[in-house]
Structures are given as C-alpha cells and as structure tokens.
Amino acid sequence: MADDRFTDYLNKFSADRIAMLDQLRQVVVGQSEVVEQVLAAIFTRGHCLLVGVPGLAKTLMVSSIAQILSIAFKRVQFTPDLMPSDITGTTVLDETAEGKREFRFVRGPIFANIVLADEINRTPPKTQAALLEAMQERQVTAGQDTMKLPEPFFVIATQNPIEQEGTYPLPEAQLDRFMFNVKVDYPTLEDERHIVLMSTRSEKPELTKVLTAERIIAWQKLVKKVEVPPFVNEFIVKLVRATRPKDPSAPELIKRLVDWGAGPRAGIFLAQAGQAFAAMDGRPSVAIDDIKKAAIPVLRHRVSANFQAQAEGRSSDDIVVELLKIVSEPEPKKYVEKKR
C-alpha cells in the first residue's frame, strides 16, 4: 500500500515537472538539458552555476523559472564595486515613533527563495565569499545575530567564459558549493529560427504559476525517498575516486591529465542528482544512466585538467567523458549476492 502511495506521489511530481516545462517552453527555446539540470538542483536543494556567452537567455531562463514558481525572486547584478552588505543586508540607525534611536537590520536580496547572481565573476572575492555561508549553511550572520534564510532557497549564478579581463575567477571553495556547473551552449539551427521568429511578436506570453513554496518543499522530501541501490552507490564511489590522480584506482588517463580530482561532495551531489532525475521520470529507483547523465555537470568544475591536458586540447568535460567509458559498471546481481 505504501509503495502504491509513493508511486502516486511520483506521478504527481512528474506531472508538475511537465507543467513547468510546458510553461518554460513559451519563453525559452531549446536548452532542454540545461532546464532539466536546473530543475534537478531545485528539487535537491542545490545551487547552479550557468556558464555561457552573452545572449543565450541564461537570465531569462532563471527569471522565467521564478515566474512559474510562487516564491520570492531577487536578481543581483555583480559589479566590481559591489559590497558584501549589498547582498546580505546592513544595520541602520532608526528613530522610533517614541523618539528613541535603535539599530535595525535591513535585509538584503539574499533573503529570497531564488537568488540570481548575475555575472558572479565580476565582483571581488570578499563579495563572492558573502554567498558562502548563505549557500552552505542557509543562514546569514550580521554582528551577533544569525538569521535563517527562507525555504526553499537556491542560488543560481551566471558567468561569461569569454571576457576574462577585469574579472575575479571563482576560487575552488566557492565553485565546490555549486551542485552543477551547467554549460549553456549555442542553440541549434531550428531553435535559432524559432527564437528570431518569437522576437518579432508584439505580445509576450503570460506564464502561469505551477508550484508554491510548500509544494516545492514537499517534492524535495519526496526526491530524498527515491532509492539509490547498492550497485549504483558503488558506481558513484568508483567514479569519484577514479578522478583522483593519487588514488590506486585512478586510470592512467587521470594520472597523466589531472592535477586534482573530486572530493566526497561530488559523490553526494551525484547521488542526489540521480534521485532527482529518477523522480522527474516517475521512477522509484536510481539507475546508473542517471548518474552518467549527472556526471559532467557535477564533475566538470571538480576535475582540474593539467598543462598536459591543455596542450592536447582536452578539457575537463573530455576527461569525464573518457572516464565514464573506463569505469566499469557493477553488476547488480553480483553486488547483492556479495552483500548477502
């Protein structure tokens, strides 16, 4: 009976996901993989870094997702003169109706459900670091007070990979806070035709709200209940450990082309992403294909290609693709028998 209820909830969740995609398709053309990864992050309480050249609708995509969700949305345009208090908030001296003066904390844009950090690499490290506590601990500390951020809470940042003059590359500690590093690529020929055609229309489509904050939280709890079978868990651990050059299980490819590999957080995010992909398809259990689908966006910013890789023209993406061919898949039957 419990399994029937769980299946019923999964079907409802899958229906909500389809409704969200139907709304997004009215304004965002193509980019289906990008949208799927952003939704997977939302339903696992993760954060996303969208990397792509200007004009690929990164900001439009995030703002459209915020429109179809009945939650608070704030956009912060990161600039070289942006201060940490511009994000978290600041304390001001106020005069009360009784004529008394007292300090009052004015909350910054971080106190929203979806925060769009636009061009995050254009602001100095001290301002980038203001996001660290918020993203990891989901709270903000001001003076002696610690304030919880609203639930649900996601940071979706954008970054331009081409123009690097006058920018501040994100340090590894900051990058590791992002569940996915999502590459937003150029549209296909057919999609680009559709984009240009849509731009000639005078009326903009009105998006319908699909989910409330309470329903998002409920679906986040549902995703957590999706089973990660032992053989899938084994594959995740093997894959992550194989990215580390000094690990005995690392193949020659990794030892030759990688400086440092992924940490345990990568394995956690791979498992959570697998749960989200399975739930969005209405499946109660994670498959190895779900992990392979999540591997590149989870690992591309956690595997550091060395000078040898750069000399050969191979990126982190290329290395992860090759690694997925090398790491063997555990056989479910054998693994169950071994556990018994």
C-alpha positions as a printed NumPy array, in Angstrom:
array([[  0.   ,   0.   ,   0.   ],
       [  2.844,   2.334,   0.896],
       [  4.518,   1.584,  -2.457],
       [  1.284,   2.488,  -4.262],
       [  1.131,   5.828,  -2.452],
       [  4.776,   6.525,  -3.262],
       [  4.166,   5.737,  -6.936],
       [  1.114,   8.003,  -6.9  ],
       [  3.188,  10.864,  -5.449],
       [  5.889,  10.282,  -8.07 ],
       [  3.285,  10.515, -10.812],
       [  2.014,  13.807,  -9.397],
       [  5.571,  15.109,  -9.164],
       [  6.245,  14.086, -12.761],
       [  3.035,  15.867, -13.809],
       [  4.171,  19.065, -12.066],
       [  7.509,  18.853, -13.837],
       [  5.768,  18.513, -17.219],
       [  3.559,  21.507, -16.388],
       [  6.666,  23.556, -15.557],
       [  8.336,  22.575, -18.827],
       [  5.197,  23.486, -20.783],
       [  5.271,  26.976, -19.269],
       [  9.015,  27.432, -19.842],
       [  8.78 ,  26.416, -23.498],
       [  6.66 ,  29.518, -24.118],
       [  9.671,  31.768, -23.495],
       [ 12.788,  29.548, -23.536],
       [ 13.532,  27.761, -26.812],
       [ 15.574,  24.547, -26.658],
       [ 18.165,  24.155, -23.855],
       [ 16.242,  21.114, -22.549],
       [ 19.283,  19.633, -20.772],
       [ 20.048,  22.95 , -19.072],
       [ 16.457,  23.322, -17.848],
       [ 16.422,  19.719, -16.599],
       [ 19.64 ,  20.24 , -14.626],
       [ 18.369,  23.48 , -13.063],
       [ 15.113,  21.774, -12.025],
       [ 17.085,  18.822, -10.612],
       [ 19.102,  21.256,  -8.477],
       [ 15.934,  22.984,  -7.242],
       [ 14.355,  19.699,  -6.152],
       [ 17.521,  18.614,  -4.296],
       [ 18.177,  21.975,  -2.554],
       [ 21.262,  22.515,  -4.733],
       [ 22.804,  25.558,  -6.413],
       [ 23.714,  26.043, -10.089],
       [ 26.411,  27.918, -11.986],
       [ 25.332,  28.684, -15.569],
       [ 28.309,  29.273, -17.857],
       [ 27.769,  30.61 , -21.367],
       [ 28.465,  33.509, -23.708],
       [ 26.155,  36.56 , -23.574],
       [ 22.774,  36.386, -25.266],
       [ 21.953,  32.717, -24.589],
       [ 18.934,  33.512, -22.351],
       [ 20.586,  32.47 , -19.077],
       [ 18.968,  35.308, -17.124],
       [ 15.658,  34.888, -18.986],
       [ 15.607,  31.202, -18.089],
       [ 16.105,  31.823, -14.359],
       [ 13.611,  34.684, -14.182],
       [ 11.052,  32.561, -16.093],
       [ 11.52 ,  29.684, -13.638],
       [ 10.926,  32.16 , -10.811],
       [  7.728,  33.347, -12.527],
       [  6.206,  29.867, -12.671],
       [  7.075,  29.254,  -9.008],
       [  5.069,  31.157,  -6.425],
       [  8.173,  32.169,  -4.435],
       [ 10.307,  35.277,  -3.88 ],
       [ 12.912,  36.049,  -6.542],
       [ 15.788,  38.559,  -6.419],
       [ 18.391,  39.386,  -9.038],
       [ 21.801,  40.806,  -8.075],
       [ 23.967,  42.26 , -10.85 ],
       [ 27.527,  41.623,  -9.656],
       [ 29.897,  44.529, -10.299],
       [ 33.449,  45.407,  -9.129],
       [ 32.109,  47.9  ,  -6.558],
       [ 29.516,  45.555,  -5.017],
       [ 29.99 ,  45.13 ,  -1.256],
       [ 29.08 ,  42.085,   0.894],
       [ 26.448,  44.154,   2.715],
       [ 24.778,  44.836,  -0.658],
       [ 23.952,  41.128,  -0.725],
       [ 23.385,  40.144,   2.904],
       [ 21.978,  43.421,   4.221],
       [ 23.137,  46.145,   6.59 ],
       [ 22.393,  47.621,  10.008],
       [ 20.945,  51.134,  10.083],
       [ 20.203,  53.547,  12.912],
       [ 16.468,  54.198,  13.084],
       [ 14.328,  56.554,  15.123],
       [ 11.176,  55.032,  16.606],
       [  7.775,  56.715,  16.998],
       [  8.658,  57.394,  20.653],
       [ 11.746,  59.325,  19.571],
       [ 14.208,  56.62 ,  20.62 ],
       [ 17.079,  55.576,  18.395],
       [ 17.837,  51.934,  17.813],
       [ 19.689,  49.77 ,  15.327],
       [ 17.655,  47.835,  12.768],
       [ 18.873,  45.245,  10.271],
       [ 17.704,  45.852,   6.704],
       [ 17.673,  42.547,   4.858],
       [ 19.49 ,  42.277,   1.54 ],
       [ 18.435,  40.416,  -1.62 ],
       [ 19.881,  37.148,  -0.275],
       [ 16.666,  36.813,   1.761],
       [ 14.699,  35.369,  -1.151],
       [ 13.856,  31.871,  -2.351],
       [ 15.675,  32.151,  -5.697],
       [ 18.696,  34.457,  -5.903],
       [ 20.132,  35.128,  -9.353],
       [ 23.791,  36.134,  -9.043],
       [ 24.34 ,  37.642, -12.491],
       [ 27.972,  37.608, -13.734],
       [ 29.274,  36.411, -10.391],
       [ 32.912,  36.578, -11.542],
       [ 32.74 ,  40.38 , -11.958],
       [ 32.837,  41.089,  -8.229],
       [ 35.81 ,  40.869,  -5.795],
       [ 36.424,  37.731,  -3.688],
       [ 35.172,  39.299,  -0.441],
       [ 31.754,  39.839,  -2.022],
       [ 31.76 ,  36.395,  -3.629],
       [ 32.555,  34.977,  -0.189],
       [ 29.436,  36.631,   1.236],
       [ 27.496,  33.922,  -0.59 ],
       [ 29.464,  31.051,   1.012],
       [ 27.67 ,  30.901,   4.361],
       [ 24.308,  31.525,   2.735],
       [ 24.771,  28.741,   0.164],
       [ 26.165,  26.156,   2.564],
       [ 24.537,  26.952,   5.908],
       [ 21.399,  28.695,   4.574],
       [ 21.819,  31.475,   7.081],
       [ 23.301,  34.97 ,   7.332],
       [ 25.314,  36.311,  10.265],
       [ 25.208,  40.07 ,  10.919],
       [ 27.015,  41.22 ,  14.043],
       [ 25.914,  38.901,  16.843],
       [ 22.718,  37.823,  15.119],
       [ 22.287,  34.787,  12.892],
       [ 19.219,  34.765,  10.658],
       [ 17.847,  31.77 ,   8.791],
       [ 17.159,  32.153,   5.094],
       [ 13.695,  31.287,   3.762],
       [ 12.914,  27.808,   2.492],
       [ 13.225,  26.805,  -0.263],
       [ 16.467,  28.63 ,  -1.082],
       [ 18.601,  28.396,  -4.238],
       [ 21.44 ,  30.421,  -5.701],
       [ 21.692,  30.353,  -9.493],
       [ 24.771,  32.216, -10.737],
       [ 25.754,  33.109, -14.291],
       [ 29.23 ,  33.542, -15.74 ],
       [ 30.64 ,  34.641, -19.087],
       [ 33.54 ,  32.31 , -20.075],
       [ 34.93 ,  34.549, -22.838],
       [ 35.633,  38.013, -21.464],
       [ 38.004,  37.487, -18.528],
       [ 39.571,  40.973, -18.366],
       [ 38.718,  42.685, -15.098],
       [ 37.082,  39.571, -13.634],
       [ 37.711,  37.56 , -10.473],
       [ 37.667,  33.78 , -11.151],
       [ 35.754,  31.873,  -8.505],
       [ 38.035,  30.031,  -6.057],
       [ 37.691,  26.257,  -5.738],
       [ 35.978,  26.522,  -2.35 ],
       [ 33.265,  28.694,  -3.906],
       [ 32.928,  26.528,  -7.015],
       [ 32.512,  23.411,  -4.879],
       [ 29.359,  24.903,  -3.321],
       [ 27.614,  24.628,  -6.688],
       [ 25.953,  21.293,  -7.318],
       [ 26.029,  21.736, -11.101],
       [ 28.302,  23.66 , -13.421],
       [ 25.887,  23.955, -16.342],
       [ 27.262,  24.751, -19.789],
       [ 24.782,  26.833, -21.797],
       [ 25.643,  26.316, -25.466],
       [ 24.505,  27.945, -28.714],
       [ 21.03 ,  26.912, -29.948],
       [ 20.507,  24.563, -32.879],
       [ 19.652,  25.964, -36.312],
       [ 15.944,  25.199, -35.916],
       [ 15.84 ,  26.631, -32.397],
       [ 17.555,  29.828, -33.55 ],
       [ 14.977,  30.282, -36.302],
       [ 12.247,  29.941, -33.683],
       [ 13.988,  32.43 , -31.355],
       [ 14.207,  35.093, -34.07 ],
       [ 10.563,  34.489, -35.023],
       [  9.422,  34.845, -31.403],
       [ 11.262,  38.171, -31.101],
       [  9.09 ,  39.678, -33.838],
       [  5.874,  39.125, -31.913],
       [  4.465,  42.105, -30.052],
       [  2.815,  40.176, -27.199],
       [  4.784,  38.331, -24.574],
       [  3.258,  35.124, -23.191],
       [  1.93 ,  35.249, -19.633],
       [  3.317,  32.416, -17.552],
       [  1.102,  30.532, -15.104],
       [  2.367,  29.719, -11.628],
       [  2.719,  25.979, -11.151],
       [  4.251,  25.388,  -7.707],
       [  4.139,  27.051,  -4.293],
       [  6.979,  27.06 ,  -1.756],
       [  5.18 ,  24.407,   0.312],
       [  4.782,  22.102,  -2.677],
       [  8.452,  22.524,  -3.671],
       [  9.498,  21.525,  -0.13 ],
       [  7.16 ,  18.52 ,  -0.296],
       [  8.698,  17.399,  -3.606],
       [ 12.208,  17.882,  -2.157],
       [ 11.279,  15.427,   0.622],
       [  9.84 ,  13.024,  -1.955],
       [ 13.055,  13.076,  -4.027],
       [ 15.025,  12.134,  -0.899],
       [ 12.953,   8.935,  -0.64 ],
       [ 13.956,   7.679,  -4.11 ],
       [ 16.107,   4.578,  -3.629],
       [ 19.803,   4.563,  -4.527],
       [ 20.563,   0.821,  -4.961],
       [ 23.856,  -0.524,  -3.563],
       [ 25.329,  -1.184,  -7.034],
       [ 24.563,   2.432,  -8.08 ],
       [ 26.165,   3.7  ,  -4.886],
       [ 29.202,   1.55 ,  -5.665],
       [ 29.422,   3.035,  -9.178],
       [ 29.273,   6.587,  -7.744],
       [ 32.139,   5.885,  -5.33 ],
       [ 34.248,   4.204,  -8.036],
       [ 33.68 ,   7.093, -10.438],
       [ 34.571,   9.812,  -7.922],
       [ 37.669,   8.017,  -6.622],
       [ 38.829,   7.39 , -10.192],
       [ 39.091,  11.181, -10.732],
       [ 41.919,  11.459,  -8.152],
       [ 45.42 ,  11.065,  -9.659],
       [ 46.939,   9.643,  -6.471],
       [ 44.204,   7.072,  -5.849],
       [ 45.227,   3.456,  -6.637],
       [ 42.057,   3.013,  -8.713],
       [ 42.821,   6.026, -10.941],
       [ 43.378,   5.038, -14.598],
       [ 46.471,   6.174, -16.499],
       [ 44.389,   8.866, -18.242],
       [ 43.71 ,  10.615, -14.909],
       [ 47.287,  10.288, -13.649],
       [ 48.548,  11.88 , -16.848],
       [ 46.   ,  14.683, -17.402],
       [ 44.63 ,  15.69 , -13.975],
       [ 46.189,  17.744, -11.159],
       [ 43.492,  17.068,  -8.574],
       [ 40.157,  15.288,  -8.601],
       [ 36.733,  15.453,  -6.991],
       [ 36.076,  15.3  ,  -3.251],
       [ 33.337,  13.421,  -1.364],
       [ 30.839,  16.237,  -2.019],
       [ 30.853,  15.207,  -5.687],
       [ 29.593,  11.744,  -4.733],
       [ 26.839,  13.256,  -2.593],
       [ 25.725,  15.503,  -5.451],
       [ 25.85 ,  12.626,  -7.969],
       [ 23.547,  10.549,  -5.767],
       [ 21.163,  13.467,  -5.205],
       [ 21.11 ,  14.332,  -8.908],
       [ 20.351,  10.696,  -9.701],
       [ 17.424,  10.79 ,  -7.269],
       [ 16.087,  13.951,  -8.928],
       [ 16.394,  12.59 , -12.486],
       [ 14.679,   9.332, -11.468],
       [ 11.859,  11.161,  -9.645],
       [ 11.283,  13.539, -12.564],
       [ 10.834,  10.466, -14.779],
       [  8.417,   8.94 , -12.252],
       [ 10.823,   6.119, -11.26 ],
       [ 11.224,   4.985,  -7.611],
       [ 14.861,   3.924,  -8.012],
       [ 18.063,   5.481,  -9.396],
       [ 19.721,   3.862, -12.411],
       [ 23.383,   4.075, -13.446],
       [ 22.277,   6.045, -16.524],
       [ 21.001,   8.774, -14.159],
       [ 24.487,   9.03 , -12.646],
       [ 26.093,   9.178, -16.092],
       [ 23.697,  11.964, -17.055],
       [ 24.757,  13.944, -13.98 ],
       [ 28.484,  13.175, -14.23 ],
       [ 29.629,  16.018, -16.493],
       [ 27.779,  18.944, -14.808],
       [ 28.76 ,  17.635, -11.35 ],
       [ 32.411,  16.828, -12.117],
       [ 33.5  ,  19.408, -14.732],
       [ 34.362,  22.021, -12.071],
       [ 35.812,  19.458,  -9.658],
       [ 38.347,  17.835, -12.007],
       [ 41.333,  20.085, -12.693],
       [ 42.942,  19.434, -16.061],
       [ 46.727,  19.999, -16.026],
       [ 49.049,  21.615, -18.589],
       [ 49.458,  18.322, -20.433],
       [ 45.689,  18.134, -20.977],
       [ 45.621,  21.743, -22.167],
       [ 48.487,  21.05 , -24.557],
       [ 46.475,  18.173, -26.028],
       [ 43.39 ,  20.384, -26.255],
       [ 41.404,  18.288, -23.776],
       [ 39.047,  19.887, -21.27 ],
       [ 37.607,  18.56 , -18.01 ],
       [ 34.484,  17.585, -19.965],
       [ 36.561,  15.443, -22.344],
       [ 38.297,  13.754, -19.425],
       [ 34.997,  12.928, -17.659],
       [ 33.548,  11.524, -20.902],
       [ 36.598,   9.25 , -21.296],
       [ 36.437,   8.259, -17.628],
       [ 32.806,   7.154, -17.975],
       [ 33.962,   4.708, -20.673],
       [ 36.731,   3.346, -18.445],
       [ 34.977,   2.92 , -15.067],
       [ 33.194,  -0.424, -15.09 ],
       [ 29.569,  -0.745, -14.004],
       [ 28.985,  -3.095, -11.039],
       [ 26.627,  -5.966, -11.833],
       [ 23.512,  -5.649,  -9.648],
       [ 23.11 ,  -9.385,  -9.107],
       [ 26.716,  -9.984,  -8.087],
       [ 26.703,  -6.995,  -5.759],
       [ 23.513,  -8.145,  -3.986],
       [ 24.949, -11.657,  -3.569],
       [ 28.198, -10.203,  -2.251],
       [ 26.31 ,  -8.11 ,   0.308],
       [ 24.335, -11.127,   1.483]])
